[in-house]
Amino acid sequence: MLISFRLLQQNLSNQNSDTGTARLTAILETELALFCERVAGKVVAITGASSGIGEYLAYEYARRGACLALAARREERLQAVADKAQLLGSPDVIFIPTDVSKVEDCERFINKAVNHFGQLDHLVNNAGIIRIDMFEDCKQISDLVTLMNTNFWGSVHATRFAIPHLRKSKGRIVGISSIAGWCSLPRMSFYCASKAALTSFYETLRAEFGSDIGITIVTPGAVESEMSQGDFITKAKMDFVPAESTEMCAKAIVDSACRGDRFLVEPSWTRITFLLKVLCPELLEWHSHWAFVAKTSKKSN
Ligand SMILES: NC(=O)c1ccc[n+]([C@@H]2O[C@H](COP(=O)([O-])OP(=O)(O)OC[C@H]3O[C@@H](n4cnc5c(N)ncnc54)[C@H](OP(=O)(O)O)[C@@H]3O)[C@@H](O)[C@H]2O)c1
């Protein structure tokens, strides 16, 4: 029903807008808003909230009046995000310095959030790191364990401690995976593997939970953040890929979670890579090799 509302709405706004159309669009927008979850007064826990997508997710939820529990390792950054989120409209914000790669930190984060607010409605598993190197150049495979512990296990542990509370509230998990989970990107083998594992983990949980806990799996393409600077540009040669603004991405994610979507591919044009993966994976692999390996090594010779 929501999909047909949205399609109808898109068709209407594509037409020349006379007053009748404008009125109908307004009615449909109101209908749409009625079907969307309102998060005012609800409790949202976000990992990786000290910068980038997590920071802007905090602001987006704050604008909608949600109470926030924020986690990351950099305490002073969390303090600044918490202050701004309160100014933007959140009734109450707490922050808990947390290293999601440590099980005990994940448990403490969820417990502190629930002890403080008495409930948990959304858990946003967003914390993540990237490592950029050709697999053959990775001297110590054990160095990559930190990446898996953060991107995959960090989300698994936070989810495990949050489940009883989310069951009570019939809440939602928002899992920030990546387009890298299906689109093979050279120099990011472990990052891609961690995101593919995450997507598969959430899909399996969805089958286990039924309608008890909602799950929105988000697969962003390139988004402006600390992660998409530095090595991402210089080593991964991703400079020609257009990055979406962090604010737009965060708004799309919260809209999607509130609509109760199962998946969000953001920005939407990156869906083409999913189609290519299904219909002609060889073409996608050839392009990845040509654009990120062959072309760049020719340039440096
Ligand atoms: N930017 C993109 O193009 C893009 C594309 C697809 C998916 N993503 C995903 O989006 C998510 C957010 O990344 P971003 O782009 O916003 O990058 P970012 O600005 O680097 O943010 C990463 C966040 O994760 C936190 N973090 C890292 N390790 C942590 C740990 N061990 N414990 C707790 N928090 C930790 C960081 O905070 P501290 O350093 O303070 O701990 C920071 O708040 C990641 O999962 C990433 O994989 C990003």
The ligand as a MOL file (V3000), in Angstrom:
LIG
                    3D

  0  0  0     0  0            999 V3000
M  V30 BEGIN CTAB
M  V30 COUNTS 48 52 0 0 0
M  V30 BEGIN ATOM
M  V30 1 N 31.1480 6.8110 3.9460 0
M  V30 2 C 30.8350 5.9130 3.0430 0
M  V30 3 O 31.0760 6.1230 1.8410 0
M  V30 4 C 30.1520 4.6200 3.4560 0
M  V30 5 C 29.6210 3.8050 2.4640 0
M  V30 6 C 28.9860 2.6280 2.8270 0
M  V30 7 C 28.8770 2.2710 4.1470 0
M  V30 8 N 29.4020 3.0800 5.1110 0 CHG=1
M  V30 9 C 29.2730 2.6480 6.5030 0
M  V30 10 O 28.7050 3.6900 7.2710 0
M  V30 11 C 29.1110 3.5380 8.6250 0
M  V30 12 C 29.5740 4.8920 9.1680 0
M  V30 13 O 30.7650 5.2670 8.5140 0
M  V30 14 P 31.0670 6.7800 8.0610 0
M  V30 15 O 31.1590 6.7920 6.5990 0
M  V30 16 O 30.1640 7.7130 8.7430 0 CHG=-1
M  V30 17 O 32.5730 6.9330 8.6010 0
M  V30 18 P 33.1950 7.7120 9.8510 0
M  V30 19 O 32.9380 9.1660 9.7600 0
M  V30 20 O 34.6070 7.2510 9.8930 0
M  V30 21 O 32.3820 7.1390 11.0980 0
M  V30 22 C 32.6570 5.8970 11.6770 0
M  V30 23 C 32.0850 5.9130 13.0780 0
M  V30 24 O 32.3210 4.6220 13.6720 0
M  V30 25 C 32.9300 4.8330 14.9320 0
M  V30 26 N 33.7780 3.6850 15.2910 0
M  V30 27 C 34.8260 3.1660 14.6010 0
M  V30 28 N 35.3540 2.1370 15.2900 0
M  V30 29 C 34.6310 2.0120 16.4260 0
M  V30 30 C 34.6910 1.1490 17.5530 0
M  V30 31 N 35.6180 0.1680 17.6510 0
M  V30 32 N 33.7970 1.3180 18.5550 0
M  V30 33 C 32.8600 2.2910 18.4820 0
M  V30 34 N 32.7430 3.1380 17.4500 0
M  V30 35 C 33.6220 2.9900 16.4390 0
M  V30 36 C 33.7260 6.1070 14.7970 0
M  V30 37 O 33.8780 6.7390 16.0740 0
M  V30 38 P 35.1980 6.6740 16.9950 0
M  V30 39 O 36.3790 6.7400 16.0920 0
M  V30 40 O 35.0160 7.8760 17.8700 0
M  V30 41 O 35.0910 5.4000 17.7580 0
M  V30 42 C 32.7630 6.9480 13.9680 0
M  V30 43 O 31.8070 7.5530 14.7830 0
M  V30 44 C 30.1810 2.4630 8.6370 0
M  V30 45 O 29.6390 1.2390 9.0550 0
M  V30 46 C 30.5940 2.3580 7.1900 0
M  V30 47 O 31.1030 1.0860 6.8610 0
M  V30 48 C 30.0370 4.2550 4.7920 0
M  V30 END ATOM
M  V30 BEGIN BOND
M  V30 1 1 1 2
M  V30 2 2 2 3
M  V30 3 1 2 4
M  V30 4 1 4 5
M  V30 5 2 4 48
M  V30 6 2 5 6
M  V30 7 1 6 7
M  V30 8 2 7 8
M  V30 9 1 8 9
M  V30 10 1 8 48
M  V30 11 1 9 10
M  V30 12 1 9 46
M  V30 13 1 10 11
M  V30 14 1 11 12
M  V30 15 1 11 44
M  V30 16 1 12 13
M  V30 17 1 13 14
M  V30 18 2 14 15
M  V30 19 1 14 16
M  V30 20 1 14 17
M  V30 21 1 17 18
M  V30 22 2 18 19
M  V30 23 1 18 20
M  V30 24 1 18 21
M  V30 25 1 21 22
M  V30 26 1 22 23
M  V30 27 1 23 24
M  V30 28 1 23 42
M  V30 29 1 24 25
M  V30 30 1 25 26
M  V30 31 1 25 36
M  V30 32 1 26 27
M  V30 33 1 26 35
M  V30 34 2 27 28
M  V30 35 1 28 29
M  V30 36 1 29 30
M  V30 37 2 29 35
M  V30 38 1 30 31
M  V30 39 2 30 32
M  V30 40 1 32 33
M  V30 41 2 33 34
M  V30 42 1 34 35
M  V30 43 1 36 37
M  V30 44 1 36 42
M  V30 45 1 37 38
M  V30 46 2 38 39
M  V30 47 1 38 40
M  V30 48 1 38 41
M  V30 49 1 42 43
M  V30 50 1 44 45
M  V30 51 1 44 46
M  V30 52 1 46 47
M  V30 END BOND
M  V30 END CTAB
M  END
